[in-house]
Amino acid sequence: MNASTKKNRAPLILITCAAIGTILLLYTTFFGKNANSSSTIEGMRTNEEAALEAFLEESKGVGEVHVRLCMDESGAVIGAAVLCSGGDDPIIEAQVVRLLSAALGLPTNKIQVSACGS
């Protein structure tokens, strides 16, 4: 190869590399982010549910607890469902609703409590 052929190929190689880089960047932006975001939100939800279960189990009369949170795409909690041993007692149910409302900043109508079957 002579020097003039190498000079003519340099811009072509540069443009090809730039095009490949742009395609990779766009792919990661549109496809990679959603997968990571979803798994991150799922991890956050699982951690928060476990923390709330431990918190509620410390409350008198609640007993064994299972918490399920509903989150939007940004990871904000928009609802909660609770199964607990004491959930069939209206006083315990109201107590759990008040605790979760305060802890999560949710209105009470976004929290549902029920007794778990043993």
C-alpha positions as CSV (number, residue, x, y, z in Angstrom):
1,M,0.0,0.0,0.0
2,N,1.3,3.4,-0.8
3,A,0.9,6.5,1.3
4,S,-2.0,8.0,-0.7
5,T,-4.1,4.9,-0.3
6,K,-3.6,4.9,3.5
7,K,-4.6,8.6,3.5
8,N,-7.8,7.9,1.6
9,R,-8.8,5.0,3.9
10,A,-8.3,7.0,7.2
11,P,-11.5,9.1,6.9
12,L,-13.5,6.0,5.9
13,I,-12.2,4.1,9.0
14,L,-13.0,7.1,11.2
15,I,-16.5,7.4,9.9
16,T,-17.1,3.7,10.3
17,C,-15.9,3.7,13.9
18,A,-18.1,6.7,14.7
19,A,-21.2,5.0,13.1
20,I,-20.6,1.8,15.1
21,G,-20.2,3.8,18.3
22,T,-23.4,5.7,17.7
23,I,-25.3,2.6,17.0
24,L,-24.0,1.0,20.2
25,L,-24.8,4.1,22.2
26,L,-28.4,4.2,20.9
27,Y,-28.9,0.5,21.5
28,T,-27.7,0.8,25.1
29,T,-29.9,3.9,25.7
30,F,-33.1,2.4,24.4
31,F,-32.7,-1.3,25.2
32,G,-30.1,-1.7,28.0
33,K,-31.5,0.9,30.3
34,N,-34.9,-0.7,30.6
35,A,-33.5,-4.1,31.6
36,N,-31.2,-2.5,34.2
37,S,-33.9,-0.2,35.5
38,S,-36.4,-3.0,35.9
39,S,-34.0,-5.2,37.8
40,T,-32.9,-2.3,40.0
41,I,-36.5,-1.4,40.8
42,E,-37.2,-5.1,41.6
43,G,-34.2,-5.2,43.9
44,M,-35.4,-2.0,45.6
45,R,-38.9,-3.4,46.0
46,T,-37.6,-6.7,47.5
47,N,-35.3,-4.9,50.0
48,E,-38.1,-2.5,51.0
49,E,-40.6,-5.3,51.5
50,A,-38.2,-7.2,53.7
51,A,-37.5,-4.1,55.8
52,L,-41.2,-3.4,56.2
53,E,-41.9,-7.0,57.2
54,A,-39.3,-6.8,59.9
55,F,-40.6,-3.4,61.1
56,L,-44.3,-4.6,61.2
57,E,-43.4,-7.9,63.0
58,E,-42.1,-5.7,65.9
59,S,-45.6,-4.3,66.4
60,K,-47.7,-6.0,69.0
61,G,-50.3,-8.4,67.7
62,V,-49.3,-8.3,64.1
63,G,-47.5,-11.6,64.1
64,E,-46.1,-13.1,60.9
65,V,-46.1,-10.6,58.0
66,H,-45.8,-10.7,54.2
67,V,-45.6,-7.3,52.4
68,R,-46.1,-6.7,48.7
69,L,-45.4,-3.3,47.3
70,C,-46.6,-1.9,44.0
71,M,-44.2,0.5,42.4
72,D,-44.3,2.7,39.3
73,E,-41.6,2.8,36.6
74,S,-39.5,5.3,38.6
75,G,-39.5,3.1,41.7
76,A,-42.0,5.2,43.7
77,V,-44.3,3.1,46.0
78,I,-47.9,3.5,44.9
79,G,-49.6,0.8,46.9
80,A,-49.1,-1.9,49.5
81,A,-50.7,-5.2,50.3
82,V,-50.1,-6.9,53.7
83,L,-50.9,-10.4,54.9
84,C,-50.4,-10.8,58.6
85,S,-51.4,-13.2,61.4
86,G,-53.3,-10.5,63.2
87,G,-55.0,-9.1,60.0
88,D,-58.4,-10.4,61.0
89,D,-58.5,-8.1,64.0
90,P,-59.8,-4.6,63.0
91,I,-57.6,-2.9,65.6
92,I,-54.4,-4.6,64.2
93,E,-55.5,-3.9,60.7
94,A,-55.9,-0.2,61.4
95,Q,-52.6,-0.2,63.2
96,V,-50.8,-1.7,60.2
97,V,-52.5,0.7,57.8
98,R,-51.4,3.7,60.0
99,L,-47.8,2.4,60.3
100,L,-47.4,1.8,56.6
101,S,-49.1,5.1,55.7
102,A,-46.6,6.9,57.9
103,A,-43.6,4.9,56.8
104,L,-44.3,5.0,53.0
105,G,-46.2,8.3,52.8
106,L,-49.1,6.6,51.2
107,P,-52.8,7.5,51.7
108,T,-54.6,4.8,53.7
109,N,-56.8,3.9,50.7
110,K,-53.7,2.6,48.9
111,I,-52.9,0.0,51.7
112,Q,-54.8,-3.3,52.0
113,V,-54.4,-5.6,55.0
114,S,-55.7,-9.1,55.3
115,A,-55.2,-12.1,57.6
116,C,-52.8,-14.8,56.3
117,G,-54.0,-18.4,56.4
118,S,-52.1,-20.8,58.5
